[in-house]
């Protein structure tokens, strides 16, 4: 959720395998600046062994009809 130049990130964590009871889920809230959110995104792409999508070089028709 974005609010006033900051991004609020809600992460839900559990410490045991499924099935989970309602009380097993622990929410954590983080408030990030735009730059921190970008850095987190890049870190997650790297951790997953992926690269961020690059849509800048695609023309109008390629974006519309993919």
C-alpha positions, 0 to 999 in steps of 0.5 A: 500500500502506498501512502504519502511517498512511503510504501507500507509492506505487510509480511505474514510469517509462520514458523511451522509447516502447514496446515496453519491455524489462525494464531500461527500467522504473525503479521509484520509491517514495514514502512519503506521509502521508494528507494528501499522498495526498489532495493528490496525488489532487486534483492528478491529478484537476485535471490530467486535467480531471476532478472527484473522485466525490461519493458522499456524497449518494447514498442506500442504494438508489442505492449498491446498485443504481446 
